[in-house]
């Protein structure tokens, strides 16, 4: 099942289900779509982030060995965690702000995990039992702020710096999250192309590691790290500019696109 959040013309935010390019307002009446049922034009709604205001946005850094190498770092021996907040979360099609405080805006295509049940001190073997589903994410990063500060928060958590979507694909459709192709394109040019099989730390390991210290609740999301090919790793570094369109694609989930727009 594919689940999304969206806004109708009345401005109310509701949960909905996207199936075969169409969406239906879930409203307050329980509803189960028939297989392949078309329930209305997608163009009549604005798709939001699947979880528009998560309580926690936990992120994992340097979770692909080649990405660690391209940034001049050794592969970590344990997951490296940092945080974004709900102010950063936007949906597909929403502009990503390029603020004047950065000259080094970068993209990071990532698999995003959506937690479905409370997880506290869970084992790696049972960790995936707490996952509701998966979606696409872009861990937008201001590299000059990220590396110029003593920690990563400011460079990672600016407004609009966590596009996600277009929907949550539930675990019955993706029983193994470590077999998914993941790609990023900028203005149609391929920049990243890898597979989640190359994660240093699996989704199960990440959840077990996080919940040793932090309880995860339903609706919390986890950005699981990005493959190689980011702008800062290119020679010379190639950063995002006003008008660029970033597309993140993940097999069996879909794709999101967001345009970069300079702001004052």
Secondary structure in CASP SS format (residue, H / E / C, confidence):
PFRMAT SS
TARGET T0000
AUTHOR 0000-0000-0000
METHOD secondary structure of the structure
MODEL  1
X C 1.00
X E 1.00
X E 1.00
X E 1.00
X E 1.00
X E 1.00
X E 1.00
X C 1.00
X C 1.00
X C 1.00
X C 1.00
X C 1.00
X E 1.00
X E 1.00
X E 1.00
X E 1.00
X E 1.00
X E 1.00
X E 1.00
X C 1.00
X C 1.00
X E 1.00
X E 1.00
X E 1.00
X E 1.00
X C 1.00
X C 1.00
X C 1.00
X C 1.00
X C 1.00
X C 1.00
X C 1.00
X C 1.00
X C 1.00
X C 1.00
X C 1.00
X C 1.00
X C 1.00
X C 1.00
X C 1.00
X E 1.00
X H 1.00
X H 1.00
X H 1.00
X C 1.00
X E 1.00
X E 1.00
X C 1.00
X C 1.00
X C 1.00
X C 1.00
X C 1.00
X C 1.00
X C 1.00
X C 1.00
X C 1.00
X E 1.00
X E 1.00
X E 1.00
X E 1.00
X E 1.00
X C 1.00
X C 1.00
X E 1.00
X H 1.00
X H 1.00
X H 1.00
X H 1.00
X H 1.00
X H 1.00
X C 1.00
X C 1.00
X C 1.00
X C 1.00
X C 1.00
X C 1.00
X C 1.00
X C 1.00
X C 1.00
X E 1.00
X E 1.00
X E 1.00
X E 1.00
X E 1.00
X C 1.00
X H 1.00
X H 1.00
X H 1.00
X E 1.00
X E 1.00
X C 1.00
X C 1.00
X C 1.00
X C 1.00
X C 1.00
X E 1.00
X E 1.00
X E 1.00
X C 1.00
X C 1.00
X C 1.00
X C 1.00
X C 1.00
X C 1.00
X E 1.00
X E 1.00
X C 1.00
X C 1.00
X E 1.00
X E 1.00
X E 1.00
X E 1.00
X E 1.00
X E 1.00
X E 1.00
X C 1.00
X C 1.00
X C 1.00
X E 1.00
X C 1.00
X C 1.00
X C 1.00
X C 1.00
X C 1.00
X C 1.00
X C 1.00
X H 1.00
X H 1.00
X H 1.00
X H 1.00
X E 1.00
X E 1.00
X E 1.00
X E 1.00
X E 1.00
X E 1.00
X E 1.00
X E 1.00
X E 1.00
X C 1.00
X E 1.00
X E 1.00
X H 1.00
X H 1.00
X H 1.00
X H 1.00
X H 1.00
X H 1.00
X C 1.00
X C 1.00
X C 1.00
X C 1.00
X H 1.00
X H 1.00
X H 1.00
X H 1.00
X C 1.00
X C 1.00
X C 1.00
X C 1.00
X C 1.00
X E 1.00
X E 1.00
X E 1.00
X E 1.00
X E 1.00
X E 1.00
X E 1.00
X E 1.00
X E 1.00
X C 1.00
X C 1.00
X C 1.00
X C 1.00
X C 1.00
X C 1.00
X H 1.00
X H 1.00
X H 1.00
X C 1.00
X E 1.00
X E 1.00
X E 1.00
X E 1.00
X E 1.00
X E 1.00
X C 1.00
X C 1.00
X E 1.00
X E 1.00
X E 1.00
X E 1.00
X E 1.00
X E 1.00
X E 1.00
X H 1.00
X H 1.00
X H 1.00
X E 1.00
X C 1.00
X C 1.00
X C 1.00
X H 1.00
X H 1.00
X H 1.00
X H 1.00
X H 1.00
X H 1.00
X H 1.00
X H 1.00
X H 1.00
X C 1.00
X C 1.00
X C 1.00
X C 1.00
X E 1.00
X C 1.00
X C 1.00
X C 1.00
X C 1.00
X E 1.00
X E 1.00
X E 1.00
X E 1.00
X E 1.00
X E 1.00
X C 1.00
X C 1.00
X C 1.00
X C 1.00
X H 1.00
X H 1.00
X H 1.00
X C 1.00
X C 1.00
X C 1.00
X C 1.00
X C 1.00
X C 1.00
X C 1.00
X C 1.00
X C 1.00
X C 1.00
X C 1.00
X E 1.00
X E 1.00
X E 1.00
X E 1.00
X E 1.00
X E 1.00
X C 1.00
X C 1.00
X C 1.00
X E 1.00
X E 1.00
X E 1.00
X E 1.00
X E 1.00
X E 1.00
X E 1.00
X E 1.00
X E 1.00
X C 1.00
X C 1.00
END
